[in-house]
């Protein structure tokens, strides 16, 4: 099983700051973080897809997506690994 890790829960509407929590396998905070990670990845996929479909983005605009895509992919792979560890 994987060790607890700091996970994003999204943006706090009161402060506008990102909220993080140390999650534990099977806990409520882990479930909230999983939902947030998957929703964020889905939105990012839609945005990047629209930009690529338009076909007129500059190299700098495309490069701006590298870090968010890397982070989203890492989070999704983490979910898969955690799920595999639970079996």
C-alpha positions as CSV (number, residue, x, y, z in Angstrom):
1,X,0.0,0.0,0.0
2,X,1.2,3.5,-0.7
3,X,2.0,6.0,2.0
4,X,-0.2,9.0,2.7
5,X,0.5,12.0,0.4
6,X,-0.5,15.6,0.0
7,X,-3.4,15.9,-2.4
8,X,-5.3,18.8,-3.9
9,X,-9.0,19.1,-3.0
10,X,-9.6,22.1,-5.3
11,X,-9.9,25.8,-4.8
12,X,-11.4,27.2,-1.6
13,X,-14.1,29.6,-2.7
14,X,-13.7,31.7,0.4
15,X,-10.0,32.4,-0.1
16,X,-9.3,31.6,-3.7
17,X,-6.4,29.4,-2.6
18,X,-5.9,25.7,-3.4
19,X,-6.8,23.4,-0.5
20,X,-4.6,20.4,0.2
21,X,-5.0,17.4,2.6
22,X,-2.9,14.4,3.6
23,X,-5.1,11.5,2.5
24,X,-5.4,8.0,3.7
25,X,-6.4,5.0,1.6
26,X,-10.2,4.6,1.6
27,X,-10.8,7.9,3.4
28,X,-13.2,10.7,2.5
29,X,-10.5,13.1,1.7
30,X,-8.9,10.6,-0.6
31,X,-12.3,10.2,-2.4
32,X,-12.6,14.0,-2.7
33,X,-9.1,14.3,-4.0
34,X,-9.7,11.5,-6.5
35,X,-12.8,13.2,-7.9
36,X,-11.0,16.5,-8.1
37,X,-8.1,15.0,-9.9
38,X,-10.3,13.2,-12.5
39,X,-12.5,16.3,-13.1
40,X,-9.4,18.5,-13.5
41,X,-7.9,16.0,-16.0
42,X,-11.1,15.8,-18.0
43,X,-11.3,19.6,-18.2
44,X,-7.7,19.9,-19.2
45,X,-8.2,17.2,-21.9
46,X,-11.1,19.1,-23.3
47,X,-9.2,22.4,-23.4
48,X,-6.1,20.9,-25.0
49,X,-8.2,19.0,-27.4
50,X,-10.0,22.2,-28.5
51,X,-6.7,24.0,-28.9
52,X,-5.2,21.2,-31.0
53,X,-8.4,20.9,-33.1
54,X,-8.2,24.6,-33.9
55,X,-4.7,24.0,-35.3
56,X,-3.5,27.6,-34.9
57,X,-1.8,27.6,-31.5
58,X,1.8,28.9,-31.3
59,X,4.6,26.8,-29.9
60,X,4.6,29.0,-26.8
61,X,0.9,28.4,-26.3
62,X,1.3,24.7,-26.7
63,X,4.3,24.7,-24.3
64,X,2.2,26.3,-21.6
65,X,0.2,23.0,-21.5
66,X,3.1,20.8,-20.8
67,X,3.3,21.3,-17.0
68,X,-0.4,21.0,-16.3
69,X,-0.6,17.9,-18.5
70,X,2.4,16.4,-16.7
71,X,0.8,17.1,-13.3
72,X,-2.6,15.7,-14.4
73,X,-1.1,12.6,-15.9
74,X,1.0,12.0,-12.8
75,X,-2.1,12.3,-10.5
76,X,-4.1,9.9,-12.7
77,X,-1.3,7.4,-12.8
78,X,-1.1,7.7,-9.0
79,X,-4.8,6.8,-8.8
80,X,-4.2,3.8,-10.9
81,X,-1.2,2.7,-8.9
82,X,-3.1,3.2,-5.6
83,X,-6.1,1.1,-7.0
84,X,-3.7,-1.7,-8.0
85,X,-2.1,-1.7,-4.6
86,X,-5.5,-2.2,-3.0
87,X,-6.1,-5.4,-4.9
